[in-house]
Amino acid sequence: MGSQGLVKPHSPALNLVMRLVDAGLIALTHFIAVRAMGETWRDMHTTATVLAVTIQHFVAQWLGLYSAWRGRKITPETARVFLSWVITSGVLLMFAFVSKRSADYSRAITILWGGSAVTAIAIWRAGLRLFLREMRKRGRNTRTVAIAGLTELGERVGRTIGTEPELGMRVVGYYDDRVPQRCHPIPEELGPYEGQLDVLVERARKGEVDIIYIALPLRAEPRINELVRKLADTTASVYMAADFDAFDLLRARWGSLGDVPVVSIHETPFYGVDGWLKRAEDIVVGSMILGLISLPMLFIALGVKLSSRGPVFFRQRRYGLNGEVIHVLKFRSMKVMEDGAKVTQATKNDDRITPFGRFIRRTSLDELPQFIHVVTGQMSIVGPRPHAVAHNEEYRKRIQGYMLRHKVKPGITGWAQVNGWRGETDTLEKMEKRIEHDLEYIRNWALLWDIKIIFLTVFGSKVRRNAY
């Protein structure tokens, strides 16, 4: 009962092919760019290609683009492909500047090469994934899986494998030492019960099982240790399927404290590469938007000044990253500027709102000055909307996990806002739905999701619901 198919994600042959094709695409796109611009291939182009291939190889290795990805989503890999080329391009430009050869290279060729190279690599990798996924759906390139533990967690593992054939896994059986009365019943369609744990160990020794997921309760530590010790005498890949859902995880990840392994329960998603991607998005997109809105902001400022007495801008204390107080800037839209222990939310037909203020609030134009906070790093374009300090102190006592939204920078727009959960929260349920969407965003963040939210903010219909 071995694995079917010739290719496995940890195969050295597949890994080598991926590296060679990446390198080949970089060279090919450079050659095409040179010829498309009517130039002749010269030694300096060869030098640039060799440097690019070498740098990209090490950067991609560092970003994990050549590690096993069975079961992983394609979106994060695509983002890392683009990040690897951004870093590679930066290093190439630095080399050209230091060597005083930057003037020798055509900007048009460089731009065309960079854009086509990263696009080609992203498309080829996506195509490879889709090809292997289709093979696995047809029963090829699969790996046999055994699950240790007749538990609810074991059922979840089996159900995930059964409903996602593109993972290329096939459950061959469940194993448990406990009497049936103490075990969780597993539906027959998810896999058969094959015996006790010693039977699993014996099958693993014979090479009949590729992957073993241990889904025993955490309190069964002695049994888990004994099983892991016995499985060390096999070549099966062993994974511990720990059930941490009871802890309301926020971007859980494994790490270490010295030589002590730890798992995060509440953590920000923006560490390492993801943090760089998020910050690069804010700087690039935020700067572009700030440049585009600078003139409209001038007219809005004039409108605020001429339509009512008071300052143009309104600054209010709000909680930012890690609960630190920041002063958020907005165009003044009301006759009052509350920022004390009690802040009354704006309501429909609120007589505190000026006529011009009603227009800029309805269109969210009052939020435009916050792009300054985005570029300077206090806020992000996409993230949980910051609340007044007084509201934070009220709701953190009433809603479980409320403060977890401050594990990331606050945003100008967010997942809650594009789903219509903005404006007055006159019931606790409305604020709970807003927090629910904020935490969903933090748990499942992806660069393309940010782009989707930005698009829905501009063109979506729900974003203007309850805006007054």
N, C-alpha and C positions, 0 to 999 in steps of 0.2 A: 504493500500500500504506500509506495513512495510517491514523491511529487511528480506531476506531469509537466512536460514542457522542458525546454532547454535553457531558458533564461530565468535567473532569479535576481532580485534587486541587489543582492550582495555579490553578484558574480563579478570577478575581476575582469572578465571579457567585456561585459556591458559597461563597467566603469571606464575601461580603456577606450571603448568606442565613443562614449560620451565626451571624454577629454579630446579625442582626435577630431571628432566632428565639430566641437566648439572651436578648436584651433583652425580647422579647415574653413569654417564659415567666416572667421575673422579675416583670414588671408584672402578668401574669395571675394568678400564684399569690398575689401580695400582695392583689389585689382579691378573690380567692376567700376568702382567710384573713380579711380584714376583714368580708366579708358573712357568712361562716360563724360568726363570733363575735357577730353581731347588731349590728355597728356601721355607721355611715354613713361613706362615703368622704369624707375631708376634705383640705384643702390640705396638712396635715402628712404625709398618706399619699403624696400626689403628690411631695412633696419627698424623702421617704425612698426612693421608687421611683427617681426620677431619680438620686439619689446612688448607690443600689445599682447601677443599670445602668452608670453612669459608672465607678465604682470597679472593678466586676467586669470591665468591658471592658478596662481597662488591666492589671489583674492577670492575666486570662486571656491577654492578648497577651504579657505578660512570661513566663508559664509555658509558652508555645508552643502554646496551645490553638487558635490560628488559623493555624498553619503546616501545610505539607503533611504528610499522615500515611499516604500509600499505603505499605503494607508494614510499618507499625508495629503493635504489639499494642494491643488495646483497654484492657487492664487499667491500664497506666500513665496513659493519658489519663483514665480514670474517676477514678483517684486524684488527678490534677491538678484535675479538676472540683471535687471535694470540697475540696481544699486552697484553690482559688481562692475558694470561698464562705466558708471559714473566715477567710481573710484579709479578704475583703470585709465579713463580719459584724463582725470586730474593728475595722475602720476605722469602720464605721457606729456602733458602740457608742461609740467614742472621740468621734466628732462629736456624738452625743447627749449625752455626758457634758460635753464642753467647752461646748456651747451651753445646758446646763442644761435640756434638753428630754426627758431620758430618762424622767421620770415621766409624760410625756404619752402615751407609747406602751404599749399593752397587751403584757404579757409573753407571754400566750397567743397573740396574733396574731403576734408576732415569732417565737416558736418554730415555730408552724405554717407561717408564711411561709418561714422559713429551711429547714426540713426539706423542704417540698414543692418549693421552688424548685430546690435542688440535685438532688433526686431527678428532677424533670422534665427538667432540663438533661442529666443523665447518661443518662436513658432515651432522650431524643430523639437525642442524639449516637450512642448505641449502635445505635438504630434506623436512623439514616442510614448508619452503617458497614455494617450487615447488608444494607441495601437496595443499596448500591453493590457490596458483595461479591457479592450474588446476580446483579446485572447483569453483573459481570465474569466470573462463572462461565459465563454464557450468551453470552459473547463481546462484550458491550457495554462501553463505557467502558474500552477496553483501549488500551495503548500498545505500540508496536513496539519491540523490543529487539534490538540487535546486540552480539555478544561478540567483542572483539578478543583473540585468543589461543586456540590449540588446546592447552590445558594442562589439568592436573587441576583447577586452580582454575576455569578456564572451564567445565569439565564440571559442577562443583559449582554454579556460578551458574545454568547452564542447567537443571540438575536441580531446583534450588529453585524456579525460575520455573515449570517444567513441572508440578511436583507441588502447587503452591499457586496455583490459578487465581484465587483471591480477590484476589491481588495486582494483577490486571488487566494483566498483561504477556504478550507473545507474542514468543518468539524467532524472528526472521526469518533468522538466519544467523550463522555463525562466520567469522572472517577472520584470516589469518596469512600472513606473508611467508616463513616457513621452509619448507624442503622437507619432504614428508610423513614421511620417516624420522625427522626431529627433533621431530615433533609428537606430542602425545598423541591417541590415537584417540577420537573423540567418537561415541557411539551415535547412529544415524540418527534415532531418535525424539526426541532433544533438539534437533535442528535441523540444517540442511544446511551444508556448507562452501561459501561463496559467493565466495571469492577472496582476493586479497591486500588489504593495508590500504588501498591507494589506491582500491580498489573501494569499500571502506567509506566513505572520505572523500567520494567522489563521490555515493554514495547519500544520505549525510547532507546534502550540499549541496542535493540535490533535494528534501529534506524527507521522504524515505521512511523515515527512522529517527527515533524519538522519543528513545530512551535508548541510550547506548553504555556498556558495562562493559568496561574495560580489564583483562584478566586475564593479562597478560604477566608473566614472572618479574621480580622486583625487579632482577636483574642486567642486565636489558635496558633500562637507563635511557636510553641514546641513542635507541633506537627509540621508547620511550614519549614522550620529549620531542618527537621529530619528529612523532609522531601527534597529540599534544595541540596542537602548534602548528598543524597543518593543520586540526584540528577546530574551532579557534577561528574559522574562516571559515564555520561552520555554526551552526544554531540548536538542534542536538541537545544534550540534557543528558548530560554525560559524568561517569562515576564510575570511580574507581580501586578495583578489587577486590583489595586487598593480602592476601596470605596470611601471617598472623602466627601461625598455629596452632603452628608449631614452637617458639614461645617460651612456650607454656603460659600464655596470656593470662588475666588476672584483671581483669574489668571494664574492657576496653580502651576508651579514648575519645580523640578528637582534641583537641588544645589548642595553645597557642602559648607560646613563651618569647620575649617581645619580639616580633620579627617572624619568628621561626623556628618553623615548624609542627612539632609533636611528637605522638607517639601514646604513650599510657600502656601499659605491658606488665603491670605489677602495680599495681593501684590499688583503693582502697576504693569501694564503690558508694554510700556515704553522703555525697556532696558535694551542696551546693546544695539543691534542692527535695526530693530523696530523703532527704537528711540531716534536713531539718526534719520530713518525714513520719515517719521512724523515731523521732526524738526525741519528737514529739508523741504517737505511739503508746505509747512507754514511759512518758511522764509521765501520760497520761490513764488507760491501762489499768493501769499499775503502781500508781498512787494508789488506783484503785478496788479492786484486789485487796488492797493493803495495808490498806485500811480494813476489808475483809471478813474478813481473816485475823488481825487484831490480837488478837481474843479467843481463837481457837483457838491462836495462838502462845503465849499466856499459859499455857494448859493443857499444851501440849507442853513448855514450859520447866519447869513443875512436874513433869511426868512424867520429864524428864531428871534433874532435881535429886533426886527421891525414889527413882529406880530404881538409881542408881549414884553412887559418889563422883566428884567432879571438877566443873569449871565447867559451866554450861549451854551456853555457846557454844564453838565451836572455830574459830579463825582460822588460815588457811593461806595462804602466799604462792603466788600464781598469776600468770601473765602475762595482761595485759589488752590494750587497744588499743595497737597499735604496739610490742608487747612490753614495755610498762612493767609493773613488778611492782605488783600490787594485793593486798590482804589480804581474802580472801573469807570471809564469815561463814556458819557453819552451826550447827545444833543438834548438840551432841556426841552421837555414836552409838557411839563406841568407847571402850575403856579407855585407849587411847594417843592421843597427839596429835602425830603425826610431821610434821615440817616442815623436815627437814634435807636433806643431800646425797643421802640415800637414803630413799625413801618406798615402803613395801610396799602394793600395792593390796589392797583387800578381796577375799576369795575366798568361795566358797560354804562355809557352815558355819564361817566364820572365828571362832575363839574370842575374838578381840579385840573383837568386836561385842557390846554389851550386849543383853539381851532386849528392852528398850524401843527401843534403837537399831535392832534388826533390823526392828521394825515401822515406824519412821519412815523408814528407808532404803528399805524395800520400797515404801512409799507415796510416797516423795520428799518427805515432810513435813520432813525435815531441811534441805531447800533453801530453805524459806520465808523465812528472814531475808535472803536475797539480793535480795528485792524492795526492800529499803532501798537496796542498791547500784544498782538500776534507777532509782529515783526521783532519787538523787543523781548519776547519770550515769556511774558506773564500769562498769556492766553494762547489758545489754539483756534484755528478756524472751525474745526469740528470737535465737539466734546460736550459734556453736561453744561447746561446754562448755569452761570453762577447766580446764587440767590443772595439777597441782602442778609447781612450778619444776623439781624433780628429774626428773620425767617429760618435761617439755619439752626439757631439755638432752639427755636420752637419745634421744628420737625425732627431734629435728631433725637429728641426724647420720645417721639410718637411713632417713628417708622424705623423698623429693624433694618440695619445696613445702610442707613441714610448717608453717613459720612464716608462710605466706601467710594462714592462718586468723586471724592476729592483725592483719589489715588492717581488721577490724571489732571492735566490742566483744564480749566473751564473753557468752553467754546462759545463762539459767536452763534453757531447753530448746532443742532444735535439730532440724534435719532428720535428723541421724544418730540421735538418741535416739528419735524417733518411728518410725524404721525398725528399731529393735531393736539398734543399735550403741552400747550403753552398758555400764557395768559393767567387769568385769575384762578386760584385753587381754593374755591369756596367750600370744598368738601375734602376730607382726608383722602378719599378714594382717588381724586384727581391727582394729588401729589404722589400718592403711592404708584399710580400708573406712570407718572413722569420718572420716578426713581427706578421703577422696573425697566423702563426703556433705557435709561442711562446705564444701569448695571449690565444690561444685555449688550450694549455697545462696548463696554469695557471688556467683558468676558470674551467677545468674539471679534475684536477689532481686526480690520484688514485695510490696507491702503485703498483698495478698490471700493470698499464700503464708504470711506470718507468721500471719494469722488461721487458716489451715488447720492450721499446726503447733500453735498453741495449742489448737485443737479436738482434734487427735489426741493431744496430751499429756494432756488430761482424759479423753477417751473412747476413745482407741485402745488396742488390745491389745498391740501390739509394744513400747510404751514401758516396760512393766513387765518385759519380758524381760531376764534377766541382772541384775535389781535385787536386790542383796544386800550 
